[in-house]
Amino acid sequence: MTPNGRRYWRMNYRHLGKQKALAFGVYPDIGLADAREQRDDARRYW
């Protein structure tokens, strides 16, 4: 959660030894099924 109260769908991952985070959208604007689909696409890409 951010200081302004917004919650984001995020995925943490490592690239070249550094931790990164990929945001998929704001909850509840993006549903759980959509966030999971975007996560799966990201995993296939990386």
C-alpha positions in Angstrom: 0.0 0.0 0.0 1.2 3.5 -0.8 1.0 6.4 1.6 -2.1 7.7 -0.2 -3.8 4.3 0.4 -3.7 2.8 -3.1 -2.9 -0.8 -3.5 -1.2 -2.2 -6.6 -0.8 -5.7 -8.1 2.9 -6.2 -8.1 5.4 -9.0 -8.9 8.9 -9.0 -7.4 11.7 -10.6 -9.5 15.4 -10.5 -9.9 17.3 -9.3 -13.0 21.1 -9.4 -13.1 21.2 -9.9 -9.4 19.1 -6.9 -8.6 15.6 -7.0 -7.1 12.9 -5.4 -9.3 9.2 -5.0 -9.1 6.7 -5.0 -11.9 3.3 -3.3 -11.3 0.2 -4.6 -13.1 -2.4 -2.0 -12.0 -4.3 -0.6 -9.2 -6.6 -2.7 -7.0 -9.6 -2.9 -7.5 -9.5 -1.4 -11.0 -7.7 -4.6 -12.1 -9.2 -7.8 -10.9 -7.4 -10.8 -9.6 -7.8 -12.9 -12.7 -6.4 -10.1 -14.9 -3.5 -9.6 -12.6 -2.7 -13.3 -12.6 -2.9 -13.4 -16.4 -0.5 -10.4 -16.7 1.8 -12.1 -14.2 1.9 -15.3 -16.2 2.6 -13.3 -19.4 5.5 -11.6 -17.6 6.9 -14.9 -16.4 6.8 -16.3 -19.9 8.7 -13.1 -21.2 11.4 -13.2 -18.5 
